Amino acid sequence: MTNSRLNPKVDEFLSKSKKWKEEYEKLRSIVLDCELTEEFKWMHPCYTFENKNIVLIHGFKEYCALLFHKGALLKDAHGILIQQTENVQAARQIRFTNVQEIVEMETILKAYIYEAIEVEKAGLEVNFKKNTEFTIPEELQNKFDEIPALKTAFEALTPGRQRAYILYFSKAKQSKTRESRVEKYMEKILGGKGLND
């Protein structure tokens, strides 16, 4: 491996890894081939280009993954990038359950990593959706019109809390369900509390 500096903290992380050791090592060698700088951030191997985070290696119970910090900007020609939850706006994962999958995908992975580096070189940024871009469900809007205090209380919530409510209300397929969800959480909203507070 030319000119790459192995980070001792990553060595240590790998030596302690029980579950995905082989997978991590393979991912590490692929990423380092792409001439990124190896760092250790958020308790995980993280690879940077000119101090910008490009990709992170992490593992879960069911899979390990390469996490692209700005994965939302990649073209994803192979349709393999996964959005962890709908609230994750920028990052995308490619998941693996065994080392064989990683070996077979090596050229694709490198192409994605190089593309991620180009995204950084071009200075592209993910446009984070502002809350205003989340459509307020009609049922909630009706309640706002009916009870102005509810609207005021809602707007006083943190953006994250507003978003959680909007997503939760909007998820219901039927208007009746959306309405009953709004009814159910009105007290909480008026009390300045979030969905899970």
Summary of the structure (lengths in Angstrom):
residues: 197
radius of gyration: 21.4
end to end distance: 49.6
largest distance: 67.0
contacts: 541
relative contact order: 0.10
helix: 49%
strand: 15%
